[in-house]
Amino acid sequence: MRFLTIGAGALGGYYGGMLLRGGVDVTFLVRPRRMAQLAERGLVIKTPDGEFRTPVKTVSAEGIDGSYDVVLVTCKAYDLDGAIDDFAPALASDGAVLPVMNGINHIAELSDRLGAARVLGGVASFSVVLTPEGDILKPGVGKGQTSFGELTGERSVRCEEIGAALVAGGVQATISDNIVAEMWAKFTGIAAAAAISTLTRARAGEIAVAPAGAAFVAAALDETARVTTAEPPRDTRRLPRSSSFTAATTPRSAPTPPLRCCTMSRTDARPRPTTSLATSSDAPIGSASRFRSCTLRCAICRFTRHAEARRLSPRYAQRRNRSADE
C-alpha cells in the first residue's frame, strides 16, 4: 500500500515514521519550511524506547504525483478544507482516508467531498510533541493506543492491511467495531478539558488538585457527557465517567500536576485560530439546532465559546499586548 501523510507534524510525523520503520511506502505532503527541515535532518522520532531517524520522501501540493491507497490526515480542523483540496486528486479511486483528528464534524466534511465509502474513523489515545528543531517526541503520556475502523462497524480487508502496516512499525493499533462511539468518547473528554483550559488558562490536572477543583473538573465532564448523549444514538458505555477522568488528571505522588491535557493549554495564548473554536463549535456543543433540541443547561460550553471569541477579538489582543509590554 502507498500512504500519503498530510503534514509531518507531531502526530502525522509519528505515524508516517512508524509506517516507514515497518517497511511501508510513505510520502509526506508538507509545506516548504518543513520540507527543507526534513531534507536537512531527516525525520527524527524519540520515544521512551529510543530514537528512530530516517530520510523521507516529501512532496508539495503543487508537485503531488501518482495515486495513493491511504491518505492519513492528522491536521487541525481549521486546516482540513485546504488539505482536502491538496490531496483529493491523489487519492486512488478505491483508496481510503484515515483521519485521526479530534472532534466529529470532519467525518461529515470528508464524506461530503470524497464519498462516505472512502472515509474511515480514527482515535489516538496518546500525546506527541513537535520540537522547534523538528524532532517528534512521544513522552509516554496516554495509553499509546490507536483505534480505527469502518464507520459502519464492519470488518474490511483495507482495515486489516492498514492495521498490519501500523503494527509492523510499532504502533499499538486495533480495528474497532464501533469507531464512531470511540470518537464521541474522546471528544467528550476533550471538550471538558478544553473548557477548563480556556476558562482557567491551566491544565485539568492543575485544577483537579486545587481546592474545589476536582468538583469543577467532574462538573465539566458531566456537562459535556450529558450534551453528547442527549442526541442519540450514542454508545454511552464508552463515554468517560467524571470519577475516572478526575482520577486520571489527579497526581497520586508526584509533586507537580501531571502534563496530561489537551493542546488547548499550549495554544490558547496565540492570536490565531486554535482547537478551542473548532472543539466548542463541533457537534452538539456548538450546533444551535442540536443545542436547542437537548434542553440541557450548558453554561460551561456556552462560556467557552464566548471566551474564545473574546480571545480572538482585536480589542482583547491589543490589551494583551499592552500587558506584555508592561
SEBA-511623 format. One record per residue (C-alpha): residue in one letter; x, y, z. Coordinates in steps of 0.1 Angstrom, whole numbers, plus 5000, padded with zeros to 4 digits. Example, Ala and Ser with C-alpha at 12.3 -4.5 7.8 and 13.67 -1.06 7.14 Angstrom:
# residues 2
A512349555078
S513749895071
//
This chain:
# residues 326
M500050005000
R501150354993
F500550605021
L500350985018
T500651155052
I499251505053
G501951705071
A504851585091
G503951755124
A503751575157
L501151315150
G501451295112
G505251265115
Y504950995142
Y502550775122
G504450825090
G507750755106
M506450435123
L505050325090
L508450375074
R510050175101
G507749895092
G508849905056
V505850085041
D505950325012
V505250665027
T505251015013
F504751335033
L502751625019
V504451925035
R504952295033
P508352445020
R509752515055
R509052165068
M510352015035
A513652195039
Q513852085076
L513351725067
A515751735038
E518451865062
R517851655093
G515551365082
L512651255103
V513551215140
I511251035164
K512251005201
T510350765224
P511050615258
D512350315239
G514950515219
E515450725188
F514450655152
R515950865124
T515250815087
P515251005054
V511851065040
K510051135007
T508351475006
V506051644981
S504451984979
A500752034970
E501852164935
G504151874929
I502051584941
D502151294917
G500650944913
S497850794934
Y497850674970
D495950394986
V495650555020
V495750925029
L496450975066
V495051305079
T496151445112
C495851825107
K493852065128
A490152105120
Y490652465107
D493252335081
L491052045068
D489352225039
G492652325023
A494151985030
I491351815011
D491952044981
D495651934982
F495251554985
A491951484968
P493451444933
A496051194946
L493550964964
A493050644944
S489550564932
D489350274957
G491550444982
A490750535018
V491150845040
L492050775076
P491651095097
V493051085132
M491651415145
N489751545175
G486151615172
I483351485149
N482551725121
H485551635100
I483851295092
A480951475075
E483251715057
L485351435043
S482351225034
D480651515016
R483651594995
L485151244989
G482251004994
A481450825027
A482750495014
R486250625012
V486350765048
L487450575079
G487450695115
G490350705139
V491250795175
A494750835191
S495050785229
F498450935234
S500451255231
V503251355208
V505151685206
L507051865178
T510152045190
P511452365174
E514152165158
G511551945141
D512051635162
I508951435173
L508751345210
K506451075223
P506851115260
G504750815270
V501651005282
G498450825275
K497750465266
G499750475233
Q496750315216
T495350395181
S491950275172
F490450295137
G487850135116
E484950155091
L482250405101
T479750125096
G481549905121
E482149625095
R485449445092
S487249515059
V490349405041
R491649755038
C491449805076
E493249475081
E496049585058
I496349935074
G496449775108
A499149535098
A501249815084
L500950025116
V501649725139
A504749635118
G506149975126
G505549955163
V502150135166
Q499749985190
A496749975166
T493449795169
I490549785145
S487349905162
D483849775155
N482350105168
I484850375160
V482250645160
A481450575196
E485150585205
M485450925187
W482551065207
A484050925239
K487351105233
F485551425221
T483551435253
G486751435275
I488451685252
A485551925253
A485651925291
A489451975292
A489152245265
A486552425286
I488752405317
S491852525299
T490052815282
L488352935313
T491352895337
R494352905314
A495652595332
R495752215327
A492952005341
G495451825364
E496452155380
I492752245386
A491951905399
V494351935428
A493252295437
P490652345465
A487252255450
G489052185417
A488151825415
A484451905417
F484752165389
V486651915367
A483951655373
A481151905366
A482752005333
L482951645322
D479451565333
E478151855314
T479851755281
A478751395286
R475151505290
V475251715259
T476851435239
T474251175250
A471351405245
E471251335208
P471050955203
P472350725191
R475450705213
D477150415230
T477150565265
R479150275278
R482250415261
L481850765275
P484350865302
R482950905337
S483851205358
S485350995385
S487750825361
F488651155344
T489351325377
A491451035389
A493451035357
T494251405360
T495051405397
P498551315407
R498951045434
S502551105445
A504151355420
P505051695435
T503651875405
P500451825385
P500751585355
L501151715320
R498051535308
C496051805290
C494551895256
T496552115232
M494352405244
S496652485272
R499652515248
T497952715221
D495352935235
A497853225241
R498453255203
P496453525185
R495353285158
P492553015154
T493052735178
T491452405186
S489252585211
L487052735185
A486952405165
T486252195196
S483552415210
S481852455176
D481952085168
A478851865170
P476151935196
I478152165218
G478252445192
S475452355169
A472452575176
S469852335163
R471252045183
F471752265214
R468152365213
S466952005210
C468851875240
T467152115265
L470252105289
R471952385307
C475452405293
A476952715309
I480552595307
C480352515270
R478552845262
F481053035282
T483952865264
R482752995231
H482453355245
A485953325260
E487453215227
A485653485207
R486953745232
R490453605229
L490453645192
S488953995192
P491354285182
R490454475213
Y491454195236
A494654135216
Q495654505220
R495054485258
R497154165260
N499954325241
R499954625263
S500154405294
A503154215279
D504954545272
E504454655308
//
